[in-house]
Amino acid sequence: MSADALPVEPVLRVDADRCRGHGLCYSAYPDLVDEDGRGHATPRPLAPAARTAGALQDAGDAVENCPERALSINGFAHRPQI
């Protein structure tokens, strides 16, 4: 595990009922979020090497920038502290 690796896997979640398909998350964070073919967000799984504080920072930014508050990390709808 690299010095930057996180001890716990951050899980980015999308609330399908809240997502309206604005596309801000997958446009800004394509390594973390994909679209499902209908324009709605779907999280990408993080490879073990990508589970870093930087990826968590990006995921936190995606959560904070979602206009519908459809994204969360490990169930938290705000930026987790690292």
ZAMIPA-349687 format. One record per residue (C-alpha): residue in three letters; x, y, z. Coordinates in steps of 0.2 Angstrom, whole numbers, plus 2048, in hexadecimal, padded with zeros to 3 digits. Layout:
BEGIN
ALAXYZ/...
% end
This chain:
BEGIN
MET800800800/SER8078117FB/ALA80981F808/ASP7FB828800/ALA7EF819800/LEU7E081980B/PRO7DD80B818/VAL7CA80A814/GLU7C380A803/PRO7B981A7FF/VAL7A88157F7/LEU7A08227EC/ARG78D81F7EB/VAL7808277E0/ASP76E8297E6/ALA7658247D6/ASP75582D7DC/ARG75E83D7DE/CYS76983D7CF/ARG7628487C1/GLY7708457B4/HIS7788567B4/GLY78884D7B0/LEU7948597BB/CYS79B84A7C4/TYR7A083F7B6/SER7A684E7AC/ALA7B18547B9/TYR7B68447C1/PRO7B68367B3/ASP7C282B7BD/LEU7B582A7CB/VAL7A482C7C3/ASP79D8257B3/GLU78C8277AB/ASP77F8197A8/GLY77B81D796/ARG76B82779B/GLY7768357A2/HIS7758307B4/ALA78482E7BF/THR78B81D7C4/PRO79B81B7CF/ARG7AB8137C8/PRO7B38067D3/LEU7C480C7D9/ALA7D38007D5/PRO7DD7FD7E5/ALA7EB8087DE/ALA7DF8177DC/ARG7D98167EE/THR7E38267F3/ALA7E08367FD/GLY7DF83F7EC/ALA7D18347E6/LEU7C88377F6/GLN7CA8497F4/ASP7C38487E2/ALA7B583E7E8/GLY7B184B7F6/ASP7B18587E9/ALA7A584F7DE/VAL79A84C7ED/GLU79A85F7F1/ASN7978647DF/CYS7888597DC/PRO7798657DA/GLU76D8587DF/ARG7778517EE/ALA7768407E5/LEU78883B7EA/SER78F8357FA/ILE79F82C800/ASN79C81D80C/GLY78B82480F/PHE791835814/ALA78A84480A/HIS79884F80E/ARG7AB84E80C/PRO7B3842818/GLN7C2847822/ILE7D283F81E/
% end
